[in-house]
Amino acid sequence: MSDPLPQLEYCCHDGQLTREPVPVDEVHSSSGVGTRVFACPEHAPLYGPQAGQRVGAEHVG
């Protein structure tokens, strides 16, 4: 079995794709379906202590 592909997300700070997304926020909606907001490891510290740990290859969202 091969290794899972890394998760790709856009950094909310500069819009660049990152293979090491860090969840920095969640956006809630009235429909009940929320969305995670990600930053790259370089920009995640700009979002303070609420920035989570790196996300693995699992799907979050």
Backbone torsions as a table, in degrees:
resi	resn	phi	psi	omega
1	MET	NA	134.4	-178.9
2	SER	-83.8	160.9	177.7
3	ASP	-66.8	145.1	177.5
4	PRO	-66.5	150.6	177.4
5	LEU	-69.3	144.2	177.9
6	PRO	-66.8	149.7	178.8
7	GLN	-72.8	134.2	175.8
8	LEU	-108.0	131.0	176.1
9	GLU	-141.8	160.7	175.1
10	TYR	-89.2	138.2	174.4
11	CYS	-73.9	128.0	-178.7
12	CYS	-70.8	-15.7	-178.3
13	HIS	-82.3	-47.5	-175.7
14	ASP	-122.7	-1.3	175.6
15	GLY	76.6	7.7	-179.7
16	GLN	-87.0	146.6	175.7
17	LEU	-68.4	142.3	176.1
18	THR	-132.5	142.4	176.0
19	ARG	-91.4	-2.7	179.9
20	GLU	-127.0	61.2	-176.2
21	PRO	-67.1	140.8	176.7
22	VAL	-117.3	120.2	178.3
23	PRO	-68.3	128.4	-178.0
24	VAL	-118.7	-13.1	-178.8
25	ASP	-166.7	168.1	172.6
26	GLU	-130.0	138.8	177.1
27	VAL	-108.5	121.8	-179.4
28	HIS	-98.7	152.0	177.9
29	SER	-131.9	165.2	-179.1
30	SER	-69.1	-18.2	178.7
31	SER	-77.9	-10.4	178.8
32	GLY	92.3	-8.9	179.5
33	VAL	-95.0	116.0	-179.3
34	GLY	-96.9	166.9	179.6
35	THR	-133.2	137.1	175.1
36	ARG	-84.8	146.6	176.6
37	VAL	-110.9	133.6	-174.3
38	PHE	-119.3	156.1	171.2
39	ALA	-133.1	162.7	174.7
40	CYS	-78.2	163.0	-179.5
41	PRO	-57.1	-31.5	179.9
42	GLU	-67.4	-38.8	-175.9
43	HIS	-97.0	-13.6	-178.1
44	ALA	-55.7	-39.2	179.5
45	PRO	-61.7	-20.3	177.9
46	LEU	-66.2	-18.7	-176.1
47	TYR	-98.9	10.6	171.1
48	GLY	76.7	-167.5	-174.3
49	PRO	-68.0	-14.0	178.9
50	GLN	-74.2	-12.3	178.3
51	ALA	-64.3	127.2	-175.8
52	GLY	-82.7	-170.7	177.5
53	GLN	-81.0	163.3	178.1
54	ARG	-59.5	144.0	-179.8
55	VAL	-94.3	137.1	177.4
56	GLY	-78.3	-157.6	-175.8
57	ALA	-80.0	-4.3	-179.4
58	GLU	-68.3	154.9	179.9
59	HIS	-81.9	129.8	174.6
60	VAL	-128.9	119.1	176.4
61	GLY	152.6	NA	NA
